[in-house]
Amino acid sequence: MHDTLKSFGSRVALAIILIIFVGFFAVPLVWLVLASTKTYYQLQTQPPLSMGSWAGLVSGWNQVMGFESGAFLSWMGNSAVYSLGALIVVLLVSIPAGYALAFTRFAGRKALLTATLVIMFMPGTALVLPTFLELNDAGLI
């Protein structure tokens, strides 16, 4: 009986933790969706998680699509092309490299795997400034 209560208690604690995490990640997304239904005045005067109107959503969408004669769709298309291109390059390079590292033995293999893990642990935001400086030095900014 004690094990059943302990198991039930741990499940309840886990459920509470998961609900907190879902709230932590879902509330900003819900706020973002609801904010797109409001006018500027409603954004400043109404509670953050209140619903605006469908007319506000349509108005906002029309403003986004009308900006710079529809440049938004061009930007989204460019982002999709760049993302898919990067995905293809990463897959073409990383799959053979991973296969080679998994099935071949060579001098320095362990050091290379360790360096790869260390680099993977580094957050992407830590690389923004060095990347910018490199691109600036190359005249690509």
FENHUWO-V196012 format. One record per helix or strand of 2 or more residues. SS is the DSSP state (H for helix, E for strand). FROM is the first residue (numbers start at 0). TO is the last residue. If there is no record, write none. Layout:
SS,FROM,TO ; SS,FROM,TO
This chain:
H,1,34 ; H,39,44 ; H,53,68 ; H,70,102 ; H,108,120 ; H,123,136
